[in-house]
Amino acid sequence: MKQRTWPGPSEASRFTSLPFSKLHDKEKRSRFSSIRASSATTKSNSKSSSSSQPPPNGDFSMLPFDILTKIAAPLSLPHLQAASSVCRSWREALLPLRESMMLLRWGKRFKHGRGGVKANLDKALDSFLKGAARGSTLAMVDAGLVYWEKGEKERAVGLYRRAAELGDAVGQCNLGISYLQAQPSNPKEAMKWLKQSAENGYVRAQYQIALCLHQGRVVQTNLLEATKWYLKAAEGGYVRAMYNVSLCYSVGEGLPQNRKLARRWMKRAADHGHSKAQFEHGLSLFSEGALLKAVMYLELAERGGETGAGHVKEVIHQQLSASSRDHSVNQANNWRALPATR
């Protein structure tokens, strides 16, 4: 698996070789905490008596449409469908958001050239913007990504901000990274939005905060706080965080030195497809004499772009029979990475 990284400062250590990751449009998001918060805030600020009081007799149709659509803005299609089934009033109010899901789907097809259509970034952007106009934060984020790729960063940031203010964790994360990348950067706003996203459970934001604290970028270095966020992201399935947790345990940086836990997290990162972790885990197995397992991980690391793994693999091959070499290659061919949060 090719490791994609955000352009970062120095590569003097193994930690700084994993700098800020790219802005991402992953749809798998944590919603419920942000929905509750948005609902509570909107209700308290509304001057309408119908919004400040519980619906009489459980009549959810009394909820004002503007509040309903704000609450539902970050929802994915399954959640929208569930909300639309509450009552006829909600079904009608949420129609624009359901339409935005179809536009979002077509936008992704045009962006990536899938579903029988040719890749066309202009048509993708048009679909995303139409979805955003109907209130979907998912479409706002995707439209922002296209503008970012086109170099129109002010428009991208505007869309990220709209999504972020509606409680979208990915929009919050992308907005935070945008402030980090600005010239000059805006550390206060960057950390504010990254923290909101991280507290909403978005593992990429947790990892970005950990990197900032670890590298001393835009904030003061704090290894203890950095490792706390690394662990949160790693436990949430973020592969790069798993690798960095392993390094922290290995050298005793921000965490008590613990070779056993370092080995466990390195293997976990390797099994989730991190090529550097596969290389290092393969070296550990080689040093222990587990040659066949070592060759498999080194083969995977080489396929992932770690050229040094190929040299070590050739050394081990000289100690193996032809059938053993074929067996290790076959194992690598049949290997599948464990699911991870990308």
Solvent accessible surface area in square Angstrom, and as a share of the most:
residue,aa,sasa,rsa
1,M,80,0.36
2,K,166,0.70
3,Q,32,0.14
4,R,118,0.43
5,T,52,0.30
6,W,19,0.07
7,P,104,0.65
8,G,35,0.34
9,P,82,0.51
10,S,58,0.37
11,E,135,0.61
12,A,97,0.75
13,S,52,0.34
14,R,106,0.39
15,F,19,0.08
16,T,24,0.14
17,S,25,0.16
18,L,1,0.00
19,P,8,0.05
20,F,0,0.00
21,S,5,0.03
22,K,101,0.43
23,L,15,0.07
24,H,30,0.14
25,D,29,0.15
26,K,60,0.25
27,E,72,0.32
28,K,171,0.72
29,R,29,0.11
30,S,50,0.32
31,R,9,0.03
32,F,122,0.51
33,S,47,0.30
34,S,9,0.06
35,I,28,0.14
36,R,161,0.59
37,A,59,0.46
38,S,25,0.16
39,S,21,0.13
40,A,64,0.50
41,T,77,0.45
42,T,27,0.15
43,K,80,0.34
44,S,88,0.57
45,N,111,0.57
46,S,32,0.20
47,K,207,0.88
48,S,48,0.31
49,S,87,0.56
50,S,41,0.27
51,S,3,0.02
52,S,62,0.40
53,Q,114,0.51
54,P,107,0.67
55,P,34,0.21
56,P,76,0.48
57,N,162,0.83
58,G,48,0.46
59,D,58,0.30
60,F,103,0.43
61,S,41,0.27
62,M,90,0.40
63,L,21,0.10
64,P,32,0.20
65,F,102,0.42
66,D,89,0.46
67,I,5,0.02
68,L,4,0.02
69,T,45,0.26
70,K,98,0.41
71,I,25,0.13
72,A,3,0.02
73,A,3,0.03
74,P,2,0.01
75,L,14,0.07
76,S,26,0.17
77,L,46,0.23
78,P,89,0.56
79,H,66,0.29
80,L,1,0.00
81,Q,100,0.44
82,A,61,0.48
83,A,18,0.14
84,S,6,0.04
85,S,85,0.55
86,V,70,0.40
87,C,34,0.21
88,R,171,0.63
89,S,22,0.15
90,W,32,0.11
91,R,106,0.39
92,E,95,0.42
93,A,8,0.06
94,L,0,0.00
95,L,84,0.42
96,P,55,0.35
97,L,3,0.01
98,R,59,0.22
99,E,68,0.31
100,S,0,0.00
101,M,14,0.06
102,M,101,0.45
103,L,37,0.19
104,L,6,0.03
105,R,109,0.40
106,W,94,0.33
107,G,0,0.00
108,K,39,0.16
109,R,73,0.26
110,F,37,0.15
111,K,34,0.14
112,H,81,0.36
113,G,32,0.31
114,R,150,0.55
115,G,58,0.56
116,G,86,0.82
117,V,34,0.20
118,K,181,0.77
119,A,70,0.54
120,N,55,0.28
121,L,64,0.32
122,D,95,0.49
123,K,106,0.45
124,A,0,0.00
125,L,19,0.09
126,D,68,0.35
127,S,11,0.07
128,F,0,0.00
129,L,62,0.31
130,K,94,0.40
131,G,0,0.00
132,A,2,0.01
133,A,85,0.66
134,R,93,0.34
135,G,23,0.22
136,S,1,0.00
137,T,0,0.00
138,L,0,0.00
139,A,0,0.00
140,M,4,0.02
141,V,0,0.00
142,D,0,0.00
143,A,0,0.00
144,G,0,0.00
145,L,12,0.06
146,V,0,0.00
147,Y,18,0.07
148,W,40,0.14
149,E,106,0.47
150,K,79,0.33
151,G,51,0.49
152,E,68,0.31
153,K,102,0.43
154,E,157,0.70
155,R,141,0.52
156,A,0,0.00
157,V,38,0.22
158,G,36,0.34
159,L,13,0.07
160,Y,0,0.00
161,R,73,0.27
162,R,110,0.40
163,A,0,0.00
164,A,2,0.02
165,E,111,0.50
166,L,41,0.21
167,G,12,0.11
168,D,0,0.00
169,A,1,0.01
170,V,0,0.00
171,G,0,0.00
172,Q,5,0.02
173,C,2,0.01
174,N,2,0.01
175,L,0,0.00
176,G,0,0.00
177,I,2,0.01
178,S,6,0.04
179,Y,34,0.13
180,L,4,0.02
181,Q,45,0.20
182,A,39,0.30
183,Q,171,0.76
184,P,120,0.75
185,S,44,0.28
186,N,59,0.30
187,P,51,0.32
188,K,169,0.72
189,E,41,0.18
190,A,0,0.00
191,M,36,0.16
192,K,90,0.38
193,W,13,0.05
194,L,0,0.00
195,K,105,0.45
196,Q,68,0.30
197,S,0,0.00
198,A,2,0.02
199,E,113,0.51
200,N,24,0.12
201,G,38,0.37
202,Y,11,0.04
203,V,13,0.07
204,R,10,0.04
205,A,0,0.00
206,Q,15,0.07
207,Y,0,0.00
208,Q,0,0.00
209,I,5,0.03
210,A,0,0.00
211,L,0,0.00
212,C,0,0.00
213,L,20,0.10
214,H,17,0.08
215,Q,39,0.17
216,G,30,0.29
217,R,58,0.21
218,V,46,0.26
219,V,42,0.24
220,Q,163,0.73
221,T,72,0.42
222,N,68,0.35
223,L,60,0.30
224,L,135,0.67
225,E,58,0.26
226,A,1,0.00
227,T,5,0.03
228,K,87,0.37
229,W,18,0.06
230,Y,0,0.00
231,L,39,0.19
232,K,92,0.39
233,A,0,0.00
234,A,2,0.02
235,E,124,0.56
236,G,39,0.38
237,G,16,0.15
238,Y,9,0.03
239,V,11,0.06
240,R,27,0.10
241,A,0,0.00
242,M,4,0.02
243,Y,2,0.01
244,N,0,0.00
245,V,1,0.00
246,S,1,0.01
247,L,1,0.01
248,C,0,0.00
249,Y,25,0.09
250,S,21,0.14
251,V,74,0.43
252,G,33,0.31
253,E,53,0.24
254,G,17,0.17
255,L,28,0.14
256,P,106,0.66
257,Q,106,0.47
258,N,54,0.28
259,R,158,0.58
260,K,144,0.61
261,L,45,0.22
262,A,8,0.06
263,R,85,0.31
264,R,113,0.41
265,W,18,0.06
266,M,16,0.07
267,K,89,0.38
268,R,92,0.33
269,A,0,0.00
270,A,0,0.00
271,D,22,0.11
272,H,22,0.10
273,G,1,0.01
274,H,0,0.00
275,S,1,0.01
276,K,59,0.25
277,A,0,0.00
278,Q,3,0.01
279,F,39,0.16
280,E,42,0.19
281,H,2,0.01
282,G,0,0.00
283,L,67,0.33
284,S,40,0.26
285,L,11,0.06
286,F,60,0.25
287,S,95,0.61
288,E,104,0.47
289,G,50,0.48
290,A,34,0.26
291,L,40,0.20
292,L,70,0.35
293,K,127,0.54
294,A,0,0.00
295,V,0,0.00
296,M,24,0.11
297,Y,14,0.05
298,L,0,0.00
299,E,19,0.09
300,L,14,0.07
301,A,0,0.00
302,E,66,0.30
303,R,122,0.44
304,G,14,0.13
305,G,54,0.52
306,E,35,0.16
307,T,107,0.62
308,G,28,0.27
309,A,0,0.00
310,G,7,0.07
311,H,133,0.59
312,V,31,0.18
313,K,18,0.08
314,E,93,0.41
315,V,76,0.44
316,I,0,0.00
317,H,25,0.11
318,Q,155,0.69
319,Q,107,0.47
320,L,29,0.14
321,S,64,0.41
322,A,61,0.47
323,S,80,0.52
324,S,29,0.18
325,R,80,0.29
326,D,99,0.51
327,H,89,0.40
328,S,0,0.00
329,V,53,0.30
330,N,78,0.40
331,Q,67,0.30
332,A,3,0.03
333,N,78,0.40
334,N,99,0.51
335,W,58,0.20
336,R,178,0.65
337,A,39,0.31
338,L,89,0.45
339,P,121,0.76
340,A,25,0.19
341,T,42,0.24
342,R,118,0.43
